[in-house]
Amino acid sequence: MALQILLNVLLAFVWMFLSASFNASTFIVGYILGLLIIFMLRRYFHSRFYVIPFLVICKLILIFLKELLLSNIAVLKVILAPSMNIQPCIFALPLEVKKDWEITVLSNLITLTPGTLVVDVSEDRNTLYVHALDAPNVEETIKQIKESFEKTILEVSK
């Protein structure tokens, strides 16, 4: 992937020299042309096209922002309710992610979402223990985390 990025920047500079214009707009046009060339020649590289992980990371950020907004609203409803009608719990979240950085990213995303906190990781790194402020249906909460955060993290690491 680093080779593809370096090649793309090199192609952008070659475009600047060929067009004899040394400004940012010429570099951007050269970068886009280099991107198209690398996309057409992607089967000759050992790694996948380098833009795909970037797009998946953008998707992960959008999913996190959506979950952040929804959980903020849910916590606000709990705080503003006249009575504390919550069902806090600690549950075990079985993991499909295996690499250390994947577990760290998942743990941080869960912890940064209001109303949830990762308490511990099991010794074998197959389970996260998560505290939820209000989780009336634990299975639904686990399913939601697995289908949003964990699935997208697995897409990034392909």
N, C-alpha and C positions, 0 to 999 in steps of 0.2 A: 504494500500500500504506500509506503514512503517513497518507493521508486516511482510510482505513478504520479504522486504529487510533485516530486522533483522534476520529472519529465514534463509535466504540465506547465510548471513555471518556466522551465527551459524553452518550451515551445512558445510561450507568451513573449519571452525576451527575443527569440528569433523573429517572431512576427513584428516586434517593435523595430528591430534592425532592418528587416526587409521593407517595412513601410516608411522608414526614416522619420518616424514620429515618436518622440520619447515622452509621452504623457500618460496619465492614468487611464484615459479612455482607450487608447491603443493597447495598453497592457490588458485591460479587461476583455477587449475583443479577441486578442491573442489567446488569452486564458480560455475563453469560451470555445474558440476554434481548437485549441489543444485538448480541451475536454471532449469534444466531438471525435477527434482523432483517436484519443485513448479509448473512448467508448467503442469505436469501430474495431480497434485492435485488442480488445480486452481478453480475447481467448488466448493471446500469446503471453499473458501474465499469469503467474502462479496464484496470485490472490485475486479476490473478487474486486470488481470495479469500486474504487475508493469513495465514490459519492454515496453509495448505498448505505454504509454505516452512518454517515453524516445525516442522511435523511431519517434513518431509524432513531438516531439520537434526538433529532428534532421532534419526532413522533413521541418519544418518551417524555420529553420536556412538556409537550402539549398535554399528554395524559396526566402528568404530575400536576400541571396547573389546573386542569379540570377537577382532579381529585382534591386538590388544595381548596379550591373554591367551594366545592360541595361539602367538604368536611368542615370548613369554616362556618358555613350556614348551619350545619347540623349542630356544631358546638354552640353557636349563638342561640339556637332554639333551646338547647338544654340550659344554658345560662339564664335566658330570659323567661323561662317557664316558671310559673308560680310555685310549682312543687318539683322536687328532684325525683323524677320518674325515670331513672336510668338503670341500666343493667351492666355494670362493669364486669369485665372478666379478663382472665389471662388464658390464652389458647395456644396450642402448638400448631405452627404452620409448617407442613412438610415442604421441603425445598426440592426443586428441580435444578436450580442453579448449583454449580459445583465449585467454580473458581472463586478464589478469595475476593477478587475485585467485584464479582457479580453479587456475592453475598453482602459485601459492604455497601454497594450501591442500593440493593434492595432494602437493606436495613435502614439506610439513611432516608430513602424515600418514604418508608413506612413511618419512621420517627418524625420526619419533617411534616407529615400530614397531621393536622390537629386532631386530637382525640385518640391517637394510637402511639404506642411506644414499644420499641423492641427492647425486651428485658434481657434476653440471653440468647446465645447460640449454643446448640448442643455440641458435645465433644467431637462427634463424628461429622459435624457440619451438614447434617441432613434435616435439621429442624430449627426454626426460629420460634422463640417464645415471645408472644406479642401481648401487651396489655391494651385493651380497648376501653375507652370511657363508656361507650354505650354500644353493646353488641347483642341485641336480642336474638339474632340468628347467627351463630358462630360459623356454620357451614357456608352461609351466604357471604359472610365477611371473608372467609378463606378463599372462596371461589372468586370474589371480586379482586382480591390482591393477586391471585394467580393469573387471572385473565387480563389484568391491566399491566401491573408493574413487571411481574416475573416473565410473562410471555414476551414483552417488549425487550427486556434485558437479554433474554435468550436470542432474540433476533439480532441484537447488536453484536453478540459474540460469535455469530456464525462464521 
